[in-house]
Amino acid sequence: MATTDAAVDIRELRITFDTDGGSVAAVRGVDLQVAPGEVLAVVGESGSGKTVTARSILRLLPETASVSGAVLVGAENVVTLDARRLRELRGTSAAMIFQEPSTALNPVYTVGWQLAEGLRAHGKYTKKQAHAHAIEMLRRVGIPDPERRVDDYPHQFSGGQKQRIVIAMALALDAKVLIADEPTTALDVTVQAEILELLRRCRDEFGTAIVLITHNMGVVADLADRVAVMYQGEIVETAPVRELFATPRHPYTKKLLAAVPRVELIDRAVPEVVEGEAVVEAVQLEIEYPGRFGRKPFRAVHGVGLRIAPGEVLGLVGESGSGKTTIGRAIAGLTPVTGGSLRVLGVEMLGVRERRFRPQRRRLGFVFQDPATSFNPLLTIAECVAEPLIVHGAAASASDARDRVDELLEAVQLSGSYGDRYPHELSGGQRQRASLARALALDPELLIADEPTSALDVSVQARVLELFEELQARFGFASLFITHDLAVVDRVAHRVVVLHHGEIAEEGPTAQVLGAPQDPYTRRLLASLPVPDPVEQASRRAAFLALDGSAS
Amino acid sequence: MSAAVSTRPVRVRPPWWRRLPVLQQLQQSVGLQRGMLVAGLVITGIFLVVAIFAPLLAPYRYNQLRGPEGLFGAQQPPGPDHLLGTTVGGYDVLSRVIWGAQTALLVIIVAIVLSAFLGIALGLLAGYIGGWFDRITIVIADAIYAFPSLLLAIVAAIVISGGQSSLWGGILAAAISITVVFIPQYLRVVRAEVLRVKSEAFVEAAKVAGAPTSRIMFRHVLRNSTRTLPLILTLNSSEAILTLAGLGFLGFGIEPSAAAEWGYDLNKSLSDVTSGIWWTSIFPGLAIVLVVLGITLIGESLNDLADPRLRARRKPARTAEEAVAAEEPVAREELGEVL
């Protein structure tokens, strides 16, 4: 057979799930080959079957799945393998890197123990050898001081280090194939760049084949050799990475690539500065979370000063833990302010009573990050959107508010009939648009959007951003737009504030901050952002590595 | 977007009775789980019918000692006049068993209504308000857990009935003592759910919208916290029957002149067992076992069906038609947004 030299060979793979609503075909006839030392990226939006396809290589599928076709790893067909042989194969021939490193490690064992466990399970190592090998693996994936750290517990490592340890576990038995399921989605961009570098080293030094599942086209451009595009359980296009980005053939691929946000540095005209009070004004703002008994409180934000003028969109950018969400929640009165001053719509939030702030709430809207949980599952969309109207006495009941609700849903391009549906009957993007409608129900002066697009697929994200821009132009509300994605901020914000460890690293007009960053942290942030263009990304990578070298 | 607008959303909602707690689960169950649920429903259904129509079904009154031909006589074996014989006190066993169902049902209803309302209200307050109120309620609930429930029931029975044993006195004594024991369960379960729901984004969305606390609590939190209640309700009903029977067996139940009660009859049949008179103990005992079994079966299947990991599903594509249907692409709302 010609394909025996492939590391993984998937033929005519079909996977069906039994669900309450009958059976659902998740993968419908997929053919895929991965050569040794090759990085194959499988891209597609959520529900396209990319994760299920990749997991079938290790037969890590739930009980409700039924599989037909063949998945050859080396020379063995995983689909028909018996349980014992399958267990031997997992880890030695193919290994998996999970999306969320903090849940992939068992918190009650040391990382050294967990590394050694895999080694000993395959019976090739004594306890002592396993320990030594664990230290060696930690060194190889770049954990500093591995002799000491091998006895540390997972919580003592940072998110990026945990992902390195997960990679070390996957590599420990010299697996020929690595399946990386969204390996960097849970990580910040600067850490993401380091993990991608490590994966690249795995390929180059150990000749490992990597199946990379991701929805981030920047990551694809950075790491992949070949790309398979999945749509509704089928592969619609497979091409070498440069070819795919240069000349996408399938219409879906074209659509997908066009939707990817890029940093383009459009200088948006800052709206006419309306004279009068700022909508939000923070001076030396300080927010602390109370610590556990006897511990010092955790200071999430300190010494932050910012101002949002009426009609202005302020982008708040930062990595996880930078305090950006905390600031947004404090402005909405969901998190108490512990120091400094924060004036929202003319009310001082330091020590404010909910009773005093409640009348102002009608002037404020909030869009939440996760569209799946931001609607009461027992109310229809129309009832959910009507809630603010009812609460503030603009309507007596949901049916009374229906005209206004239909108008709002129309504004976010959900025709009135969507109002009678329940939240779970809408897609993520539709829900997020309904969430916008709810936030705009009382014509607020300020809209706080907390990562409104980070849970959405790129194509859907593009539409929601478009809608946001359009609505902002139409209604002229001021907005605090919180995001970790610099490309998103570039699209919507007039001004940008970059947060780092609870302090402001840099602020200024969008084009200036993203185009000519002054602060070293902002520069690092920008350089680590992978762009969806393999040629450009290669040169950017070199620049980032140089910057990284000089920084550390 | 035009595509999504033109495809008018056709939402086929099942009729309201198909969305009732138990019937909905019956719809989605398959195999052994369905068998368990159906068996439970049948047994419980028979129990309900017998309890409601006891006056029509029973040949005699629960406290009837004499027929047209005089006294029934004590410890008569099963025969044409008395299908299941008579007890040591001279009552008809069949009639006592049938009337006993009515007493059991009344106790279940009163106990469940009292404990569910109080328990849910306390759980909601404790979970949502938290702080010292939460601590105190939980401490009291834990203290109640530490008591043997039957002991508590006996104390409550004595306090409430004061030695008297009328029908409603006995029922209330049993029901209230059961209530005291059950409130902590509802409290715990509802509180745990409320704590989970409280941190969901839609509750925060209501807060940001400025909704008053009471509206958030009832409209948004409570309605989303009642998922596991049908399960506890069924399990508690079977426990209620057992407690009532236990009380009756220990002599704190209802006098035979006031109402029929299975536990009491079991107690009185103790001496019969050794002398070979089987019918006085078997039938009330069987009634208790069957009702508890039926209700527990419902509870257990509801538990399994509520958990997607335990729920069995129909195997895919058994017929050619279904196989074709499974091959069709899944109709997706996003289509309008993607292509």
Interface residues (C-beta under 8 A of the other chain):
Chain A: T16 F17 D18 T19 D20 G22 S23 V24 A25 R28 E45 G47 T64 S66 Q232 G233 P251 Y252 K255 A332 G333 L334 R358 P359 R361 R362 L364 G365 F366 F368 Q369 D370 T373 S374 F375 N376 P377 L378 L379 C384 E387 P388 V391 H392 Q413 S415 S417 Y418 D420 R421 E425 L426 S427 G429 Q430 S435 R438 D457 S459 V460 R463
Chain B: M1 V5 R8 P9 R11 Q28 E200 A201 F202 E204 A205 A206 K207 V208 A209 G210 A211 P212 R215 R219 H220 R223 N224 R311 R313 R314 K315 P316 A317 E322 A325 A326 E327 P329 V330 R332 E333 E334 E337 V338 L339
